[in-house]
Amino acid sequence: MPDTGVRAVRTTVAVSRRTRFEPHPGAWWLWSLGLGTAATRTTSPLLLALLMAVAGYVVAVHRSDAPWARSYTAFAKLAVAVLLIRLAFTAVLGSPVPGTHVLFTLPEIPLPGWARGIRLGGPVSAEALLFSGYNGLKLAALLVCVGAANALASPAKLLKSLPGALYEAGVAMVVALTFAPHLIADVQRLRAARRLRGRPDRGLRGLFQVGLPVLEGALERSVALAAAMDARGYGRTAQVPARVRRTTTALTLGGLLGVCAGTYGLLTAEGGGYGLPLLLAGALAALAGLRLGGRRSPRTRYRPAPWGVRAWLVAGSGAAVAALVALAAVRDPGALHPGVVPLAAPALPLWPAAAVLLGLLPVLVVPQDRKEPS
């Protein structure tokens, strides 16, 4: 009995210590979005592989044992599947990239005249597969970055930080984000139980016998969640004056229009003078509208997640990676977009690679979760 009490005290101290020193969950999302933005600015396979390695190492160091933290493996498998599917489609349907190094030839199926420009089968060149692999690796890196955010940021804590006006939408988003990790955990638990009983857990038969209990558990969890949300007064609104409602609507809609117009101005050569001021004014108006809209959803926060120095460092490291890689793509596009015609081994650009390594800053500034001995 004393051992149980000591263990409970140790667990409470460990949880409070971890809550105190871990960064804001929004910082993890900004960090991962920064890495994902950097992945969209290059097709260099070495640079993309380095980005995925940085994200994977940070996840391996700071991932917790929560069910939603186990989704990173599923995202990594999905990234591999996307890359393989992209290569398979290129081999079967062909590619617009001309190639002289033919690796193999598939049986070609003749198509009618109205399908001119499309082919099924035929010669498959190394240049076409390489070009498709570069672009598929970019999408795989984006999936890995999103998986890192899902594995590191607690959805419940992220929901606490949303403005009151976005609370209902945030709840729906959190439920959607936590559905897949819980589903994966249920599948793993049921497959392990079937293996212990000596029953098959693979193949079509195993899929049906595992899928039905998983679907039943998901429905039961949905009903329980709906009852809990109803008991906690989900969707309730407070009475606010009509003048405040009209002001909120005008600020939010006007701010969003300003953001759209300012973004368009930044993307065009003619709107460089008004794009940035209009974007900032629209963002401020939208934030003011969300602030006023939060009065209709009064709620309290238990142990709100603070945005401290560690959160700034984590988010800033992702933003620095995105900014430096984007700058490198403008100054030296050839290094970040290697060609495939003629065939040549891709080179690793040095200072963009050093910029990607800034994404490892969370490993240094965020303390690791040390497990207490049992």
N, C-alpha and C positions, 0 to 999 in steps of 0.2 A: 504493500500500500504506500509506504513512503517513497519507493522507487517510482510509482505512478505519479505521485505529486511532484517529485523532482523533474520527471520527464515533462509533465504538463507546464511547469514553470519555465523549463528550458525552451519548450516549443513557443510559449508566449513571448519570451524575450527575443527569440530568433525572428519571429514574425514581426514584432515591433521594430527590431533593428533593420530588417530588410525593408519594411515600409518607410522607414526614416531615410535610408540612404539610396533607395532606388529612384531613378529619375521619373519624371512625369511620363505617362504612357503616350501622350501626344508627341513627346520628343523622339520616342522610338519610331513613330510613324513618319515624322519629318526626316529622320535619319534614313529610313528605308526609301522614302520617296526621293531623297537626294541621290541615293545610289541608283535608283531606277531611272531618274532623269539623266544621270551620267551614262547609263546603259543605252538610252535612246540616241545618244550623240555619237556613237561609234559602232562599227561593225568589225573591229579588230578582235579576232578570237582570243588572242592572248590577254587583251585588256578586259574583255567580257569574262573570261575565266578568272582573272584576278578579282574582278568585282564580286563574282559568285563565291570565290574563296574567302574574301573579306566578310561577306554577309554570313556565310556558314560558320566561320570561326567565332564571330561575335555571338551567334545563336548558340553554339556549343558551349561557350563560356557562361552566358547569362540566362539560358533558358531554364525555367522552373519545371516542377513536376505537375503543374496543373493540366487538366485535359486539353484546354485550348492551346497549350504550348506544344502538343504533340503533332500539330498539323504541318509542321515544317517538312517532315519526311514526305507527306502526301504532296505538298507543293513541289518538292524536288523531283518526285516521280512524275508528276504532271509535266514539269519542264522537260524531262528526258523524253516523255511521250510526244510532246509537241515537236521537239527537234526531229525525232524519228519519223513522225507523220509528214513533216515538211520535206524531208529527204525522199520519202516514199512517193509523195505526190510529184516531186520533181522528176523522179525516175520514170513514173508511169505516164504523166501528162506532158513531160518535156519542159524546157526552159527557154526563154528568149535570149539567153546568153550564148553566143556562139562558142563552140569548143572544138578543138582539133585532137585532143587526147581522149579517144573513146575507150572507156573502161569495159563495157559489155553492151550487148544489143538485146533488147527484149523483142518478143514477137509483136509485130505491129498489126493493129486491127484497122482495116479500112473503114472510113467514115463517109457518110453522104456528103454531097456538095455543099449543103447549107451549114455544115459544121467545119467549113474551111478555116484554117488557123488553129485547129485543135487536133491533137494526135494522141493516140493511145499506144504506148510502146515505142519501139524504135531505138536508135543508139543513145546511150547515156554517156555524157562526157564528164571528165573530171572538173572542168571549169563550171559546168552547170551545178554539179553537186556541191562544189566549194562555195559558189555564190549563194545557193539555197541554205547551206549550213551556216554561213555567216549571219544571214538574216534570221534563221531559226534560233541561233544562239542568242541573238538580241532579245527575242521574245522569251526564251528560257530564262535569261538573266532577270527580266522584269518579273516573272513568276516567282523566282527565288527571292527577290527583294520583298515582294508582297508577302510571301510566306514567312520571311524573317520578321516583318512587322506583326503578323498574326501570332508568332511564337513568343515575342518579347513583350508586347503591350497587352495589359489586362483589359478586356472589353468592358468589364464592370467599372473599373477605375476611369476608363476613358469616357464612359457615359456620364460620370459625375461631373466632368469638366465641361460638358456642353452647355451652351446658353439655354435658358428656360424655354425660349421660343422653338428650339430644335429638339426638345426633350422627347417628344413622341416619335419623331423621325429617327432620333438617336437610339431609342429603344428597339425600333424595328431593325435598324442596322446592326445593333449588337446581337439581337436574336439571330439574324441571318449569319453573322460572322461566327457565332458559337455553335451553329447547327452542325456544320461540317466536322469540327473537332470532336464533338460529342458522338456524332455518327461513326467516325473512325474508331473512337474508343469502344463503342458498343460492338462493332464488328470484330475488333481484336479480342475483346473479352469473350464473345460467343465462340469465336474460332478456337480460342485456347480451351474453353470448356468442352467443346466437341472433341478436340484432340485428346484431352484427358479421359474422355469416355470411350475412346477408340472408334469414333465415328468420323467419316470423311468430312473435311472442311474445304475441299477444293472441287473444281469442276462444276458442271451445271447443277447437279444434285445438291452439292454443298452450298451453292449460291442461293438456291431456293430455300433451303432449310435454315440458312443464316439470315437471309433477307427478310423473311416474314417476321421473326422476332424483333429484328432491328426496326422494321416499319411499325410494329405494334408499340415498341418502346418510344419511338418518336412521337406517335399519336398521343400516348399517355403523358409524355412530357409536355406536349403542346397544350393539352387540356389543363394540366396542373399549372402551367405558366399563365394561361388565361385566367384561371381562378385566382392565382396570387396577384396578378396585375389588377384584377377587378377589386380584390379586397384592399389593395393599397391605394385605390382611387385613381387608377391610371386614366388619363384623358380629362381630368377635371380642369375647369378653367375658372378664373376669378372674374368678377365684374369690374370692368374698367370703363372710363368715360368714352363716349363716341369720338370725341376729339383726339384722344390718345390712339384709338384704333385707326382713325384715318391718317394720322401722322405716321404711325408705324407702317402702314401699307405704302404710303408715299415714299418714305425713306428706304424701305426695303426694295421696292420695285425700281425706284430711281437709282439706288445704289447698284443694283444688279445690271441695269442698263448702262450705267457709267462704267462698270467693270468690263462689260462686253465691248463697248465703244473704245475704251482705253486700250484693251488688248488688241483690238483690230488696228488701232493707230500705231501701236508698237510693232506690229507685224508688217506694216506697209511702209514704204519709203516716204510717202507724202505726209504721214501722220506722226512723224517723229517729234514734232513740236508740241502737240496737244495730247499725245497718247499717255505719257507718264502722269501729268497732272490730272487728267480725267480718270485714269485708273485709280490713283490715290484718293481722289474725291469720292469716287463711287464706292471704294472699299470702306471709307470712313462712314458714308451714309448708310451702307448696308449693315455695318457693325452697330451704328446707332439704332437702326430699325430693329435689329435682333435684341438689343438691350431693352428697348421699350416693349417689344413683344414678349419678353420674359416675364413681364408683370402679370400676364394672363395665366401663367403656370407657376404659382408659388410652390416652392419646395425647399427643403433643407438638405444640407450635405453633411454626412457623417464622415469625419476624418477626410476632408478634401485633400487631393493630391497637390502638394505645393510645386510650383515651377521655380526651381532653384538653380544654383550654378551648374550642377551636373546636367540638368535638362538643357541649359543653354549650350554647354559643351557638346552634348550628344547631337542636338539638332544642328548646331553650327558645323560639326564635322561633316554631316551629310550635305549641308548647303555648300560647304567649301568644295567637296568632291564634285558636286554638280556644276558649280561655277567654273572651276578650273578645267574640267574636262570640256565644258561648252566653249571656253576660251581657246583651248587647244584645237577644237574642231573648226573654229573660225580661222585661226592663224595657220594651221597646218592640216588641212582636210585630208591630204593624201596619207598621212601617217595613221589617222584614225579610221580611214576607210580604204583598206588595202584592196588593190585590184586583183582580178582573177584571170584576166587576159592581158599579157601572157601569164602562165603559171609561175608563181614565185612564192617563196616561203614568207609568211608575214613576220614583220619585225615588231618588237615591243617598244613603243615610244616611251622614253625614259621619264620625262617630267610629268606626262599624264599618268604613268604608272605610280610615280611618287605621290601624285595627288590622290589617287585611289587609295593608297595606304593610309591617308588621313582618316578613312572610315574605320580604322582600328582604334581610334581614340576612345570609344566607350569601354574598351577592354582595360584601359589605364585609369579612367576617371570614375568608373562605376565599380564598387567593390563586389567581389564574387559572393554568392550565397553559399557559405560554408555549412555543410550538413553537420548537425549535432550528433555525437555518437549515441547509439541506442543502448 
